[in-house]
Amino acid sequence: MILWQLHTVRNIPASLGKHDCNNPLVLTSRMQATQDSFSTYYEYMKTQKASRSIFLDSVLRTIVLISSVMEVEIPVEKMKELIHEAETPEEILILVESLANVNPQESASHSQIVIALNYMQEHFMEDLYLEDVAKAAYLSPGYLCRIFKNEMGYSFKEYLHKLRIEKAQQLIRDTDHRYYEIAELVGYKNYKYFSSYFSKIVGCTAKEYRLSTLA
């Protein structure tokens, strides 16, 4: 049954319409059945090893399936963008699961977004996950992921890296800490990971940035 479920998701045609209920791949229009079907898929995919391309293909077809049977309009193209920006399979599955288990009553107020941002400011140096921030803001992880970019202009991960690198720049300017020490202080246990994001966001290496502040 699980293998069939995965096979079904992978073979949904891209042209599937919201009202194409005659297609045998559309499991049902009932919300609960859709949620149950995705839960099976979700649990299965968490235990499987697959290439990124195969995994993303399966997930994107799942979005098409959910979009075809849900009464709530799903911005498929925006979801695709968020999925490609996610860094781990877990983040992707949480995001898609939120579509299958959408709560029409859930909406984020400005104060909840502020709570999320404040929590990130206070805990950026830790192993910070979307689930932690969502819990602090009383939102589901998938919902927070979907609205974060609309509110901030960055995905959750992009904003976290930006926040950490800005803190690193401050430490480079104001302290004599070594670069690997600064990396650890802002939440990067892997210096190469820190170095890569510093260069990507700032446009130069940490060493070059320090030298520029001394000029």
C-alpha positions in Angstrom: 0.0 0.0 0.0 2.8 2.4 0.9 4.7 1.6 -2.3 1.5 2.2 -4.3 1.0 5.5 -2.6 4.5 6.6 -3.5 4.0 5.4 -7.1 0.7 7.3 -7.4 2.3 10.6 -6.2 5.2 10.2 -8.7 2.9 9.7 -11.7 0.4 12.5 -11.3 0.4 14.4 -14.6 1.5 18.0 -14.5 -1.8 19.1 -16.3 -4.0 17.7 -13.5 -6.8 20.3 -12.9 -8.5 21.2 -9.7 -11.8 19.7 -10.9 -10.4 16.7 -12.7 -12.1 14.2 -10.4 -12.4 11.5 -13.1 -8.7 11.0 -13.0 -8.0 7.8 -11.0 -5.0 9.4 -9.4 -7.2 11.8 -7.6 -7.8 9.8 -4.4 -10.7 11.7 -3.1 -12.0 15.2 -2.6 -12.6 14.6 1.1 -10.2 16.5 3.3 -9.6 13.8 5.8 -8.8 11.2 3.2 -6.3 13.5 1.6 -4.7 14.2 5.0 -4.5 10.4 5.7 -3.0 9.7 2.3 -0.3 12.3 2.8 0.5 11.1 6.3 1.2 7.7 4.8 3.4 9.2 2.1 5.1 11.5 4.7 6.1 8.7 7.0 7.3 6.6 4.1 9.5 9.3 2.6 11.1 10.1 6.0 12.7 6.6 6.0 13.8 6.4 2.3 17.0 7.4 0.6 16.7 9.0 -2.8 18.5 11.5 -5.0 17.5 15.1 -4.6 16.0 15.2 -8.1 13.8 12.2 -7.5 12.8 13.4 -4.1 11.9 16.9 -5.3 10.0 15.4 -8.3 7.9 13.3 -5.9 7.2 16.3 -3.6 6.2 18.6 -6.5 3.8 16.0 -7.8 2.4 15.7 -4.3 1.7 19.4 -4.3 -0.2 19.1 -7.6 -2.2 16.3 -6.0 -3.1 18.3 -2.9 -3.9 21.4 -5.0 -6.3 19.3 -7.1 -8.4 18.2 -4.2 -8.2 21.0 -1.7 -10.8 23.7 -1.5 -8.2 26.3 -0.4 -6.2 27.8 -3.3 -2.5 26.8 -3.2 0.1 29.0 -4.8 1.9 26.2 -6.5 4.7 28.2 -8.1 5.5 29.9 -4.8 5.5 26.6 -3.1 8.0 25.3 -5.6 10.3 28.2 -4.9 10.2 27.6 -1.2 10.9 23.9 -1.7 13.9 24.5 -3.8 15.2 27.0 -1.1 14.9 24.4 1.7 18.1 22.8 2.8 16.9 19.5 4.2 14.3 16.8 3.3 12.7 17.3 6.7 12.1 21.0 6.0 10.5 20.2 2.6 8.2 17.5 4.1 7.1 19.8 6.9 6.2 22.5 4.4 4.2 20.1 2.2 2.5 18.5 5.1 1.2 21.9 6.2 -0.7 22.0 2.9 -2.4 18.6 3.4 -3.3 19.6 7.0 -4.2 23.2 6.3 -6.2 24.9 9.1 -8.4 27.6 7.6 -8.5 29.3 11.1 -4.7 29.6 11.3 -3.4 33.1 10.5 -0.4 35.0 11.7 -0.8 38.4 13.4 2.0 40.9 13.2 2.8 40.3 16.9 3.4 36.6 16.1 5.9 37.4 13.4 7.6 39.8 15.8 7.7 37.0 18.4 9.3 34.7 15.8 11.9 37.3 14.9 12.7 38.1 18.5 13.2 34.4 19.2 15.6 34.1 16.3 17.6 37.1 17.6 17.9 35.4 21.0 18.7 31.9 19.8 20.5 32.3 16.5 23.8 31.0 18.0 22.1 27.7 18.9 21.0 24.8 16.6 17.9 26.7 15.6 15.2 24.9 13.7 11.9 26.1 12.1 10.0 24.0 14.6 11.5 25.8 17.6 10.6 29.3 16.2 7.1 28.2 15.2 6.5 26.8 18.7 7.6 30.1 20.2 5.2 32.0 17.9 2.3 29.6 18.4 2.2 28.7 14.7 2.6 25.4 12.9 6.1 25.0 11.3 4.7 24.6 7.8 2.5 27.7 8.1 5.4 29.8 9.4 7.6 28.6 6.6 5.0 29.6 4.0 4.3 33.1 5.4 7.9 34.0 6.5 9.1 34.9 3.0 6.0 37.0 2.3 6.6 39.0 5.5 10.4 39.3 5.4 11.4 38.9 1.8 13.6 35.9 2.8 12.9 32.3 3.5 13.4 31.1 7.1 16.8 29.7 6.3 17.9 32.6 4.3 17.0 35.0 7.1 18.7 32.8 9.7 22.0 32.8 7.7 21.7 36.6 7.1 21.2 37.2 10.8 24.2 35.0 11.8 26.5 36.6 9.2 25.5 40.1 10.3 26.4 39.1 13.9 29.7 37.7 12.6 30.4 41.0 10.8 29.9 42.8 14.1 32.2 40.5 16.0 34.9 40.9 13.3 34.7 44.7 13.6 34.5 44.8 17.4 36.7 41.9 18.6 39.9 40.1 18.0 38.3 36.7 17.9 39.7 34.2 15.4 37.4 33.4 12.5 36.6 29.8 13.6 35.7 31.2 17.1 33.4 33.7 15.5 31.8 31.0 13.4 31.0 29.0 16.5 29.7 32.1 18.4 27.1 32.8 15.6 25.9 29.2 15.3 28.1 27.5 12.8 29.9 24.4 14.1 31.5 23.8 10.6 33.9 26.6 9.7 33.7 25.8 5.9 29.9 26.2 6.1 30.4 29.6 7.8 33.0 30.7 5.3 30.8 29.7 2.4 27.8 31.7 3.6 29.9 34.7 4.7 31.4 35.0 1.2 27.9 34.5 -0.4 26.2 37.1 1.7 28.9 39.7 2.2 30.7 39.3 -1.1 34.2 38.7 0.4 35.9 36.4 2.8 35.9 37.1 6.6 39.6 37.9 6.4 39.1 40.4 3.6 36.2 41.9 5.5 38.4 42.4 8.6 41.1 44.0 6.5 38.6 46.4 5.0 37.5 47.6 8.4 41.1 48.4 9.3 41.8 50.4 6.2 
